[in-house]
Amino acid sequence: MSNQVGASQVNDQGHLLIGGVDTVDLAKSYGTPLIAYDTANIRQQIRGFKKIFDSAGVNYQISYASKAFATVAMYQLINQENINCDVVSAGELYTAMKAGFPMNKVSFHGNNKSVDELALALDQRIGCIIIDNFHELHLLDQLTTARKQHINVMLRVTPGISAHTHEYVMTGQEDSKFGFDIKSGQADSAIKQVLSAEYLDPIGAHCHIGSQIFATEGFIMAAQKMMDLILKWRNEYNFDAPVVNLGGGFGIRYTDDETPLHPEEFSQAILEEMKKIASKNQINLPEIWIEPGRSIVGNAGTSLYTIGSHKEIPGVRKYVAVDGGMGDNIRPALYQAKYETVLANKINAPVTQTVSIAGKYCESGDMLAWNQELPDTHSGDILAVLDTGAYGYSMASNYNRNPRPAVVFCENGKSQLVVKREQLEDLTRLDVPLNN
Ligand SMILES: *Cc1c(COP(=O)(O)O)cnc(C)c1O
């Protein structure tokens, strides 16, 4: 059994528990594949990020990067925890609207926001638009001038830092599709244009240096670069940016050999560095914003599957196939992401085999996990893939016309369906038959 599963997560029958709910019961009641969230874990992560800033009494915002997992119930849950959120599309914004999420606590990201998306954001009077490029800056200037409507904006800049991570998910270095480059002066000319735009109200600068970051150094370097930029803007353009937004990317544990920092440790390091730089330069500490996504939901989510077929190639490998795969979790295929698995209905049974977990999709790359040490597996057993809460369901597709799974929230021994399982009729809902 993976040592990620504690004794408190196993019941007398040897079944895995999520939020105190028996996963075998979950599979029976809701079917599989199923994504089950331990919502107390989500709350704990959020509170971890907040704690240090709260006790220091400084101004800050935690803005959940909702692309990690965005559903109506999730926006409601983060609103219960009283934090902000980031959206990156009209679809995420719409979902937040449907959840009754306060629009003044929403920030809008993206490197190619459409006119319609910007107009929706303005209609909803969202808290802040994070401008990514000159095209967007001009569009937003035109739209706000035509409407005579003010909007808070931040500039996304690339500070030229590449935090240690997988190259597919690296966004902070200079050669990035995101943001205004600082070194070549793009960020300076962008802030000049914003300052001269009548209806764009600049509140600060934003950067996002990468993903799955396991050390505080990257954030400390980013804090320095961002504070340098803000001091420069202050001296050269007389613009005193009230906010420094350091983005997300806080690493989480997917496998036993990873040792991530706690949210508190990231917050602490960022706060200390920001305070140090502010006092050295004798300026007020700017409001610090961070945008955790994965670290809020990643470890809280577990994917439950039913085991079907087995294939053994003697001396080579044994495959165990489940009833889901890349349609509900594309990360192994896309990023070579690693996960750990347990046999949820026999969690204490002795390990007898090393197997690789195959999905049911028509792609050889459709694997969920490699070389898992598991007890004997039989058709009908429930396999749990751990820590699938971030970028799993949110990247789900209907490839091979498989319906997307259901999602449940579990807390205090109770479960609640928050996303229904897609049905076959949903799959043809948008199809238009030939008319002759
Ligand atoms: C994706 C993203 C985040 C969240 O990243 P995580 O690795 O999930 O914490 C934060 N900010 C921006 C701008 C992003 O694009």
The ligand as a Gaussian input file, in Angstrom:
#p B3LYP/6-31G(d) Opt

LIG

0 1
 C       -1.915000      27.825000     -14.300000
 C       -1.695000      29.103000     -13.633000
 C       -1.658000      29.185000     -12.243000
 C       -1.759000      27.964000     -11.359000
 O       -0.679000      27.118000     -11.501000
 P       -0.547000      25.841000     -10.527000
 O        0.694000      25.166000     -10.992000
 O       -1.761000      25.025000     -10.737000
 O       -0.455000      26.372000      -9.142000
 C       -1.516000      30.421000     -11.657000
 N       -1.420000      31.539000     -12.414000
 C       -1.430000      31.501000     -13.750000
 C       -1.318000      32.752000     -14.517000
 C       -1.568000      30.288000     -14.407000
 O       -1.573000      30.262000     -15.737000

